[in-house]
Amino acid sequence: MQLLAFPEAATPPALRRQVRALHDEAWPPDGATADGDGDGDQSHHDPALRPVSMLLVDNGTVLAALDILSKPIVHAGRRYRAGGLSTVVTRRAVRGRGHGRRLVAAARETMAGSPPIPDMDLDLDLDLDLDLGIFTCDRPLQSFYESAGWHPLPGTVLVGGTPQAPFPSDRPGFDKVTMADFFSPEARRSRAAFHHTRIALHPGDIDKLW
């Protein structure tokens, strides 16, 4: 079993097509695929967010996949390099075996700049240089992300979209939890400033809440 990571645009086409098929399996598209051409070879994310794809692969089959997106944010008067998880998915036929948790935990370690996970065959050459990881999940998934090392931020709302067209995680019909971990010394010292607050993430119109 291998844990692979690539800039999204550099993911080998055969693997990328598998990932797109997993996305379609988890979130059935309305008509054409999200990239509009059906081949799964175009970028799914805004390139400005430096998308990195992480894949758990066994004998050429993608078992689980996710993307890491990143951008600078300013919160409480301080600037941070923030990253988040997006499009976390496990192949339906192998769900319940811990593959998704292992991948999400590996992503957290990678984002933190920690050493490779010892029991996996890694092919990683990344330096994301992040202060913190932060993202939202549906409330029923909170315990899953906690089991992979992430922590809920009490009362915290991420404001996605753009300043002109904000997309907050507490909008009507949403039931989201904000999850995070703090990597750099400065971010760890400022942890309390991220509780019970609204954080201007603003990743744009494509990845509204990444």
Order of alpha helices (4+ residues) and beta strands (2+ residues): beta-alpha-beta-beta-beta-alpha-beta-beta-alpha-beta-beta-beta-beta-alpha-beta
